Amino acid sequence: MESQILLEELGPSGPGLRPRRLILPPVAGPLAGSAPWATEQRVAPSWSSRQGEASHQVLGSKLPPATWSGEWRTNLLYRAPALFTDERGEQRQIVSPGALDLVFESLTRGGQEIRVAWVVEGQIGTTNTTRDVIRKTRVGRITNYTVTPNTADVMTWSVTWEWLGLGTTPQVAVDKGASFDAEAGDLLREIKGLEDLNPAKALDFHKTLSDVEKIATAPSSIVNDVQNQVQDITSGIREVAMVANRAARTTSQSANSMLGFAKEMGATVRRACEDIGRIPAELMSRDDEPAAVIRANAAMGANVQALHRVDAAALTLEEASRQKLPSSKGGATPALRVHVAKEGDTPGNVSIKYFRTGDRAADILRANRMPLHRATFEPGEKLLIPSQALEVET
Amino acid sequence: MTTYYPSAKIRLAIRLEEFGSKLVDRAPKKAAKNLRGTAIDRTNLKATEEDAPGGGKVWRIVGPNSGARPTQPEKSALANTYAVRGILPVSASLKRNGVRLADTLGFQLLARDFPIDPRLVRSCAVEFFLGVVSAEEFAAGQNGDRRSNGEPLDLIADETTWSDGVTRSNLRFQGWADKVTASYTVDALSVVNFECTDNTRLLLGQPAPPNLRMDPKLPIEQMIAEYLAHFPAFEGFAVRYLPQVAQGSVRVEKAMLHSAWPPHLGPPPSGGGGAAGGGAGALSALDYVFQVANAVGHSVRIVGAEIMIQPSNTIWGGRRAKRYGDSYTKRTTPEGVNLPHRTLVHGWNADLEFSRAFAGTEAKNVEVRSYNSARKQMTVGRYPEKGEKVIAALPGGKEDDKWQVIAIRPNVSAEMCKEIAQQAYEARARTELAVVAKTKHLGSLGADGMSPDLLDLEAGDPIDMLRDMSEAEASTFAAEERAFTAASTGAEYLVSLGYDQEFAAAYAAARTHVGMQRTFYTREAAFNFAAEDQGLDITVSATNYIEVRLDPDKKP
């Protein structure tokens, strides 16, 4: 079961602007047990001394204010960023607690009515194979928002809601699968679109904490340089992905020779992620406008996502290299193949199609970052099929 | 256990100012001198006889703008007037005062429910609905179901069917906003406060023109309706005569035939009418209606938009006719006790406070005079009689034994004059028993959750107030009184507490022979509704008199 919290303004904050929308993944949402949804029935009782029982006046239900609290951690947000659609309708991914802080502060100060929806996706029950969505919705306003920065990477937050009503369910369901699709599509584009190799350039980026501190006090020109550097490193790592892809097409011997390289690549990427995470989101901006900061941060988040995907590709490469592929089966087999799901496709069917056994269904789901209980695929859904080399071992 | 689902709503008809209106090419005239804030061509008003919804006939003052009620005008006819459908008030306080006072209503709306700037409102008609909804409607309303008019099902409907199968209106107040205040606060939710008075205020605010008289040849209800049809403020009002069987039978002309005034000119407004002198003391149209109705022994009540004319009832009058439209039905408890009036029992369904207000005024000799037009002399009735006059001491060794003279309508018999004199004498030095009942039960004893008969309580209604002394825990007083009656004589009990023997004996004798009044008459009923937490509280102030001066030959 996966859950998300959707925050959606019911009205625009100004003429020509669009209502903002924020989707919080579990890591950015309230902590378990810290997001009560209370409903209260107001009853005015009346006792008289002679009566053995009370009389009741039932006055109607009320939604008492709720305080939600949680914690934003950079490393967790990298794995599952928040999705923010700003007042211009542009969608960004947020991976920085600082940027989320700005969004929440802006929502609080805006004072707009906000629809809050809790979306839970997954198979409900044992016989029902369809994908159900449970929603709990409220409409309210943020009356108190408190954030306590522990470190640059960890912030504790709490939000108090004053509810106005139950509200209606969102017009468009929040589909977790959409982000998977986008992610898979991005990876495919990255892998297919890159031509040149320049791993040295990719490995060029590594900064110490003192470097980061310098950046933190740097004027905007330096910040811009950092941003350009991030763009460069992203391009470089995309190229590394290409290496990984090509390496996976080689024989097991070649793969073995690539193993060390892949390990080093993975470590480098992880270091890059950590370093970028230390850079305050504000520095990613060319000015002090919150929207610009958020956009810069979103761009940064997209880059970090690319890093993650490359990291995953490097891991795939590492895994492929370990398999010692027989020459007869290696060769032209690509490390990653794409399957476009058709009506009625299930993980089992797809597994049988590519691996002649249904036992690889879990691997397919894992490779596509889907929940293991996922029963069916949507038509048109693009699926990454893990390397066939794994078939030998299973 | 009784469960109520109380609900209230406010319905408004708002007349906006013409700020910035391109339809008006010059500054509009100042608002007419009435709360409706609009000038209506009075020549278009006329009184017509209609069938009344509850049976019988009423004389209604109709004009081009008449809606269902004065507070519900037709938007098409009244320019810039708009109806606002039901809004749940945060709180509301309705006070039903006596017949000569306007009922008042104060309520609060959340600014988010009523985001209207009062500066743009020229006048505002208010209707207040209060009652209960059924459990089924409440549950459906909580789930978001709505009526055909768009209001949630758990918001009170215009009419509700009670447990006895009779559908009754939930409209408890019709009136006009006197003051609207928008409080823009930062910390709490902004609210808009309304202070309103009912339609009585329209009648009180209309001066009686000095030369405009009623036509005494018409039946009294038609006569009053024709008179009121001269004033645009009264469009939509109706005049009803009660009891229905006597409708059309009472004419002022007959009474005037024996008076010094020329009948064909109609009864004159006292003091020459209100328009002559002007000012706050001017005679109002309602004053004139009262004068004329009283002159033929009738009282006037205003209920909603109806002016009820009926023969007077007094507290001395023995059996009282049931009030027209009263929702209370006589009932019998499972133990076989008849409940002729609404009944509240301390410890069961109300908390009662009894008090006795000692007379602050001295007794005064009363002389009642009535002109006998046939014999051209004054009929006089006195109480006490001449030989029994009350003599009060004055400074300097002087005595005051003067009569307080009360002039009443002409042609009243000597016996009636004496009766009135005694009433006035008793009323002047009377000692009142007052009781204040507070309850959250919306129905009196024996009513269920769908029969909120206390919401219909009006000033003048009889109500039985009882105290259950069978349970010691009902009150400390009850415990003491049980001890008092349990003792072989009450006197012994008092002596055991340390009281003097002589006082104890006297009190025990008085206590044993006392006949406690159980029926009181409602002086004021207040309904306080707080949607947020307190629900609906009812406070009834009722009164009765200690009748210790009754002549032996008079039946109580």
Contacts between the chains, C-beta under 8 A, distances in Angstrom:
chain1	res1	chain2	res2	distance
A	42	B	532	7.3
A	42	B	533	6.2
A	44	B	440	6.5
A	44	B	533	6.9
A	44	B	534	5.8
A	44	B	535	3.2
A	44	B	536	7.8
A	46	B	439	7.6
A	46	B	440	3.7
A	46	B	441	6.8
A	48	B	347	5.5
A	48	B	348	5.7
A	48	B	349	6.3
A	48	B	350	7.5
A	48	B	351	7.4
A	49	B	347	4.9
A	49	B	471	7.1
A	49	B	473	5.6
A	49	B	474	5.2
A	49	B	475	7.3
A	50	B	345	7.6
A	50	B	347	3.7
A	50	B	348	4.9
A	50	B	468	5.5
A	50	B	471	5.6
A	50	B	474	5.8
A	51	B	347	7.9
A	51	B	348	6.5
A	51	B	349	8.0
A	53	B	1	4.2
A	54	B	1	6.4
A	55	B	1	6.0
A	55	B	2	4.5
A	55	B	3	7.1
A	55	B	4	7.4
A	55	B	349	7.9
A	55	B	440	6.6
A	55	B	441	6.1
A	56	B	1	7.0
A	56	B	2	7.6
A	56	B	3	4.7
A	56	B	4	7.1
A	57	B	3	7.9
A	57	B	4	4.9
A	57	B	5	7.6
A	57	B	6	5.3
A	57	B	440	6.2
A	57	B	442	7.8
A	57	B	535	3.7
A	57	B	536	6.2
A	58	B	3	6.4
A	58	B	4	7.1
A	58	B	5	5.0
A	58	B	138	6.7
A	59	B	6	7.0
A	59	B	531	6.4
A	59	B	532	7.8
A	59	B	533	7.5
A	59	B	535	5.5
A	60	B	7	8.0
A	60	B	138	7.7
A	60	B	142	6.8
A	60	B	154	6.2
A	60	B	531	7.4
A	61	B	142	5.7
A	164	B	112	7.8
A	166	B	144	7.6
